[in-house]
Amino acid sequence: MLDDFLIRAGLAGVGLTLATGPLGSFVVWRRMAYFGDATAHAAILGVALSFGLGMPLYAGTLLVALTMAVAVTRLSNRGQSMDTVLGVIAHSALAFGLVAASFIPGLRVDLSTFLFGDILAVGRGDVAVIWGGSALVLGLLLWRWQRLLTATVNEELAQASGIEPERERLVLTLALALTVAVAIKIVGALLIAALLIVPAAAARRLARSPEGMALWAVVMGSLSVLLGLWASLTWDTPGGPSIVAASAVLFALSCLLRARA
């Protein structure tokens, strides 16, 4: 018989992969890995803001993640070097978040939870928020799927078809910020980007179509969650890092399978 906390952890992790699978595919296709990492790092500032102002955790994290994502998008559109902008904002936001957290005694103790996640501590309310947020992200991506895909493949073709690439980038930016906000309690700010990228990278070697890759990314992400939870309970390892480690193993296996095919 499975314990309630383990069932909640599994439901939360699998629910999150419904968003990270298809969104991670776009992150891989558009080479936005650093962008996702920067948005996730900024989430620590959102955690400090939430505790300092007495806001709900997810609300503060989402607010900062959205601000970060929109700011980077605007600056990059003005001709600023994307790598430079991401590097400056990501590390600055993380540093300010850690400094702000040091002034909040209760947060200082639990800071590792938000850096590396604590999936085994999620409650029923967290599961509801995660599934709700993932449903919003998935619905947004399904609604804009063809437009997003066209803009990803060829921006000139997208413009000729009446699609505004900047608007589609903004859609991905909003989806990424929402995903970061709901994922922070599962894998933590430092590992969110890995959960987006690694399962999608593994799925890329198995899929034959964009839709197939998104579906395989969900499958790989779900397997990573379940295997990571099993490893965490078996060897008493941290839940978030165990999930990412499991996804890395699945990626290596997908490379071997592709090599033998």
NUNUGU-899898 format. One record per residue (C-alpha): y, x, z; residue number from 1; residue in three letters. Coordinates in pm, 1 decimal. Each point is the difference from the previous one (the first is absolute). Example, Ala and Ser with C-alpha at 12.3 -4.5 7.8 and 13.67 -1.06 7.14 Angstrom:
BEGIN
NODE        y        x        z  nr rest
NODE   -450.0   1230.0    780.0   1  ALA
NODE    344.0    137.0    -66.0   2  SER
END
This chain:
BEGIN
NODE        y        x        z  nr rest
NODE      0.0      0.0      0.0   1  MET
NODE    334.7    145.0   -105.6   2  LEU
NODE    281.9     14.3    252.7   3  ASP
NODE    313.0   -205.0    -63.6   4  ASP
NODE    222.5    306.2    -29.6   5  PHE
NODE   -226.4    144.5   -268.8   6  LEU
NODE      4.0   -324.5   -199.0   7  ILE
NODE    379.7    -10.3     21.8   8  ARG
NODE     21.3    362.0   -112.5   9  ALA
NODE   -226.8    -64.4   -297.5  10  GLY
NODE    190.2   -312.3   -102.2  11  LEU
NODE    333.1    179.7     29.7  12  ALA
NODE   -116.0    299.5   -202.7  13  GLY
NODE   -163.2   -201.9   -276.2  14  VAL
NODE    301.5   -231.0    -15.8  15  GLY
NODE    229.3    298.2    -45.1  16  LEU
NODE   -204.2    131.7   -293.0  17  THR
NODE     75.6   -318.7   -194.2  18  LEU
NODE    353.1    136.3    -25.9  19  ALA
NODE    -61.9    375.6     -5.5  20  THR
NODE   -260.9    -23.8   -278.5  21  GLY
NODE    213.3   -139.5   -285.5  22  PRO
NODE    322.8    150.9    134.8  23  LEU
NODE   -164.4    339.9     35.4  24  GLY
NODE   -107.5    -23.6   -363.4  25  SER
NODE    363.6    -28.8   -105.2  26  PHE
NODE     91.5    285.0    233.4  27  VAL
NODE   -257.1    218.7   -177.1  28  VAL
NODE     96.3   -113.7   -350.5  29  TRP
NODE    371.8     51.2     58.3  30  ARG
NODE    -44.0    320.6    202.3  31  ARG
NODE    178.2   -151.6    300.4  32  MET
NODE   -208.8    175.0    264.2  33  ALA
NODE    297.4    181.8    150.0  34  TYR
NODE    202.2   -321.1     -7.7  35  PHE
NODE   -265.3   -179.0    205.2  36  GLY
NODE    -18.1    290.0    241.7  37  ASP
NODE    376.9     -1.9     47.9  38  ALA
NODE     10.0   -375.4     65.4  39  THR
NODE   -281.1     32.2    252.8  40  ALA
NODE    173.7    284.1    185.9  41  HIS
NODE    314.7   -209.9     26.3  42  ALA
NODE   -202.3   -270.4    174.5  43  ALA
NODE      9.2    203.6    323.0  44  ILE
NODE    374.8    -57.6     10.2  45  LEU
NODE    -76.5   -370.4    -33.5  46  GLY
NODE   -238.4     18.7    295.5  47  VAL
NODE    268.9    162.5    214.6  48  ALA
NODE    251.0   -263.0   -114.3  49  LEU
NODE   -239.8   -279.7     91.7  50  SER
NODE    -59.7    131.5    351.5  51  PHE
NODE    364.1     90.1     58.2  52  GLY
NODE    139.4   -340.0   -104.6  53  LEU
NODE   -288.9   -212.0    123.5  54  GLY
NODE    -92.0   -110.5   -353.3  55  MET
NODE   -351.6    -85.7   -117.5  56  PRO
NODE   -173.5    318.9   -111.4  57  LEU
NODE    -74.2   -120.6   -351.5  58  TYR
NODE    356.2   -126.6    -51.4  59  ALA
NODE    164.7    330.4     92.7  60  GLY
NODE   -247.3    203.3   -200.6  61  THR
NODE     40.7   -221.1   -305.3  62  LEU
NODE    379.5     16.4     23.7  63  LEU
NODE      8.2    379.4      2.6  64  VAL
NODE   -271.0     32.1   -265.4  65  ALA
NODE    191.1   -235.7   -231.0  66  LEU
NODE    326.2    185.3     59.8  67  THR
NODE   -168.7    331.6    -67.8  68  MET
NODE   -172.7   -118.3   -316.1  69  ALA
NODE    310.7   -163.5   -147.9  70  VAL
NODE    217.7    301.1     85.8  71  ALA
NODE   -236.7    241.2   -174.0  72  VAL
NODE    -21.3   -226.7   -304.8  73  THR
NODE    377.5    -26.3    -27.4  74  ARG
NODE     56.3    371.9     40.0  75  LEU
NODE   -265.5     88.5   -256.5  76  SER
NODE    156.2   -242.7   -249.2  77  ASN
NODE    330.1    188.1     35.5  78  ARG
NODE   -154.8    318.7   -129.4  79  GLY
NODE    -91.7    164.3    328.7  80  GLN
NODE   -316.5    209.6     -0.4  81  SER
NODE   -278.6   -226.0    128.9  82  MET
NODE   -187.6    279.5    176.8  83  ASP
NODE    316.1    119.1    172.5  84  THR
NODE    107.2   -348.9    106.5  85  VAL
NODE   -346.5    -83.1    132.5  86  LEU
NODE    -27.0    328.3    186.0  87  GLY
NODE    339.3    -33.0    168.7  88  VAL
NODE    -31.7   -367.3     96.4  89  ILE
NODE   -367.2     11.1    101.3  90  ALA
NODE     28.4    293.9    236.4  91  HIS
NODE    337.1   -111.1    131.8  92  SER
NODE   -125.5   -351.7     75.6  93  ALA
NODE   -311.7    135.6    171.2  94  LEU
NODE    206.1    243.8    205.4  95  ALA
NODE    253.0   -264.3    105.4  96  PHE
NODE   -286.1   -235.3     84.4  97  GLY
NODE   -170.3    258.0    222.6  98  LEU
NODE    329.6     88.1    169.1  99  VAL
NODE     79.8   -366.9     59.3 100  ALA
NODE   -350.4    -57.4    136.4 101  ALA
NODE     49.7    277.6    254.7 102  SER
NODE    271.8   -209.2    167.1 103  PHE
NODE   -234.6   -298.8     44.1 104  ILE
NODE   -251.7     80.1    279.8 105  PRO
NODE   -249.0   -270.5    -94.3 106  GLY
NODE     -2.1    105.7   -362.6 107  LEU
NODE    -31.0    369.2     80.2 108  ARG
NODE   -338.8    -61.0    158.3 109  VAL
NODE   -136.7   -205.9   -290.8 110  ASP
NODE    159.9    196.7   -283.9 111  LEU
NODE   -333.3    141.3   -121.2 112  SER
NODE   -115.9   -358.7    -55.5 113  THR
NODE    271.4    -51.2   -260.0 114  PHE
NODE    -42.8    344.0   -152.8 115  LEU
NODE   -377.1    -20.0    -46.1 116  PHE
NODE    -77.0   -368.0     56.7 117  GLY
NODE   -225.7   -180.0    245.7 118  ASP
NODE   -200.0   -255.9   -193.9 119  ILE
NODE   -229.7    -71.0    294.2 120  LEU
NODE    295.6   -134.0    200.6 121  ALA
NODE    117.3   -267.0   -246.7 122  VAL
NODE     20.7   -352.3    138.2 123  GLY
NODE    -38.2   -339.5   -160.5 124  ARG
NODE    372.3    -16.5    -69.0 125  GLY
NODE    -15.8    337.4   -176.3 126  ASP
NODE   -289.3   -120.1   -216.7 127  VAL
NODE    200.6   -307.9    -99.7 128  ALA
NODE    305.6    210.5    -87.9 129  VAL
NODE   -208.5    248.5   -199.4 130  ILE
NODE   -177.8   -269.7   -201.8 131  TRP
NODE    326.1   -185.1    -54.4 132  GLY
NODE    181.7    313.8   -114.3 133  GLY
NODE   -288.5    104.1   -224.9 134  SER
NODE     -8.8   -347.5   -154.1 135  ALA
NODE    372.8     24.9    -78.4 136  LEU
NODE    -41.2    342.2   -159.6 137  VAL
NODE   -306.2   -108.2   -198.5 138  LEU
NODE    171.1   -318.8   -115.3 139  GLY
NODE    308.9    195.4   -106.8 140  LEU
NODE   -207.5    250.0   -198.1 141  LEU
NODE   -207.2   -273.0   -167.2 142  LEU
NODE    315.2   -189.7    -93.0 143  TRP
NODE    159.0    308.5   -162.3 144  ARG
NODE   -324.4    170.1   -107.2 145  TRP
NODE     48.6      5.9   -376.6 146  GLN
NODE    367.7     92.4     25.8 147  ARG
NODE    -73.7    273.8    250.6 148  LEU
NODE   -280.8    134.6   -214.5 149  LEU
NODE    212.2      3.8   -316.2 150  THR
NODE    287.6    173.3    176.6 151  ALA
NODE   -242.7    255.4    143.4 152  THR
NODE   -163.0     81.6   -333.8 153  VAL
NODE    316.8     21.2   -210.5 154  ASN
NODE    352.4    -80.2    115.3 155  GLU
NODE    136.2    -10.6   -355.1 156  GLU
NODE   -266.8   -253.4    -98.1 157  LEU
NODE     83.6   -199.2    310.1 158  ALA
NODE    368.3    -11.4    -90.3 159  GLN
NODE    -85.9   -108.6   -353.5 160  ALA
NODE   -206.3   -282.6    149.4 161  SER
NODE    289.9   -119.2    213.3 162  GLY
NODE   -126.7    159.1    321.6 163  ILE
NODE    240.4    189.3    225.9 164  GLU
NODE   -178.7    312.6    130.8 165  PRO
NODE    246.6     35.9    287.5 166  GLU
NODE    -82.8   -348.8    123.9 167  ARG
NODE   -371.3     77.5     -9.0 168  GLU
NODE     58.2    321.7    193.8 169  ARG
NODE    185.2   -205.4    258.7 170  LEU
NODE   -297.8   -238.3     24.5 171  VAL
NODE   -230.1    293.5     71.5 172  LEU
NODE    251.7    136.3    249.0 173  THR
NODE      5.8   -327.3    193.8 174  LEU
NODE   -380.0    -27.0     -9.1 175  ALA
NODE    -34.2    356.2    127.3 176  LEU
NODE    243.2    -57.5    286.6 177  ALA
NODE   -184.4   -314.2    109.3 178  LEU
NODE   -334.3    180.0    -15.1 179  THR
NODE    131.7    287.1    211.3 180  VAL
NODE    127.9   -246.7    258.8 181  ALA
NODE   -334.8   -176.8     43.9 182  VAL
NODE   -210.1    318.2    -23.5 183  ALA
NODE    169.2    209.3    267.2 184  ILE
NODE   -219.1   -123.2    287.8 185  LYS
NODE   -320.7     65.5   -195.4 186  ILE
NODE     33.2    348.5   -145.5 187  VAL
NODE    343.3    106.3    125.5 188  GLY
NODE    308.0    124.1   -181.6 189  ALA
NODE   -147.0    339.3    -87.2 190  LEU
NODE   -312.6   -140.4   -167.3 191  LEU
NODE    120.8   -314.3   -178.2 192  ILE
NODE     58.0    182.9   -328.1 193  ALA
NODE   -355.8    136.8     13.9 194  ALA
NODE   -145.7   -350.6     28.5 195  LEU
NODE    204.5    -99.2   -304.3 196  LEU
NODE    -86.2    299.4   -214.6 197  ILE
NODE   -354.0    117.5     81.1 198  VAL
NODE   -192.9   -327.4    -60.6 199  PRO
NODE    199.7    -59.0   -319.1 200  ALA
NODE    -73.0    355.1   -117.9 201  ALA
NODE   -369.9    -56.3     64.3 202  ALA
NODE     11.9   -333.9   -182.8 203  ALA
NODE    163.8    163.8   -301.7 204  ARG
NODE   -318.9    192.1    -69.2 205  ARG
NODE   -213.8   -313.9      2.3 206  LEU
NODE    214.9   -262.1   -173.0 207  ALA
NODE     38.4    -70.3   -370.0 208  ARG
NODE    310.4   -219.0     15.3 209  SER
NODE    313.5    -29.5    216.5 210  PRO
NODE   -131.3   -318.4    159.0 211  GLU
NODE   -334.1    167.6     62.9 212  GLY
NODE    171.5    292.9    168.6 213  MET
NODE    195.8   -232.3    230.0 214  ALA
NODE   -320.9   -180.7     95.3 215  LEU
NODE   -192.4    321.2     54.7 216  TRP
NODE    288.0    130.0    213.0 217  ALA
NODE    -37.4   -302.9    228.7 218  VAL
NODE   -375.2     63.1     22.2 219  VAL
NODE     49.3    370.0     74.6 220  MET
NODE    265.7    -76.3    257.5 221  GLY
NODE   -219.5   -258.2    174.5 222  SER
NODE   -294.4    240.3      8.0 223  LEU
NODE    229.3    268.1    141.5 224  SER
NODE    108.3   -235.1    279.0 225  VAL
NODE   -356.0    -97.7     93.0 226  LEU
NODE   -134.8    354.6    -20.0 227  LEU
NODE    299.3    131.8    192.2 228  GLY
NODE    -50.7   -254.4    276.1 229  LEU
NODE   -368.0     91.5     20.7 230  TRP
NODE     85.6    370.2     22.3 231  ALA
NODE    265.6    -67.4    262.8 232  SER
NODE   -241.9   -191.2    221.2 233  LEU
NODE   -287.1    243.2    -57.0 234  THR
NODE    184.3    326.2     62.0 235  TRP
NODE    299.4   -128.0    199.9 236  ASP
NODE    249.9    116.4   -261.3 237  THR
NODE    345.7   -151.6    -70.6 238  PRO
NODE    -25.8   -315.3   -211.6 239  GLY
NODE    276.0     65.2   -254.8 240  GLY
NODE    -96.3    357.9    -87.5 241  PRO
NODE   -367.0   -104.6    -12.0 242  SER
NODE     81.1   -264.6   -260.8 243  ILE
NODE    191.7    248.4   -214.4 244  VAL
NODE   -279.5    256.5     37.5 245  ALA
NODE   -252.1   -260.9   -113.8 246  ALA
NODE    213.7    -77.1   -305.5 247  SER
NODE     10.4    371.6    -80.2 248  ALA
NODE   -380.1     13.5     11.8 249  VAL
NODE    -20.4   -299.1   -234.7 250  LEU
NODE    243.6    173.8   -235.2 251  PHE
NODE   -221.1    309.0     -5.0 252  ALA
NODE   -304.4   -215.2    -71.9 253  LEU
NODE    180.8   -175.3   -284.5 254  SER
NODE     79.5    340.9   -149.6 255  CYS
NODE   -367.6     96.3     16.4 256  LEU
NODE   -111.4   -327.3   -157.1 257  LEU
NODE    251.3     36.4   -281.9 258  ARG
NODE   -105.6    360.0    -57.6 259  ALA
NODE   -365.8   -102.8    -38.3 260  ARG
NODE     77.2   -298.4   -224.5 261  ALA
END
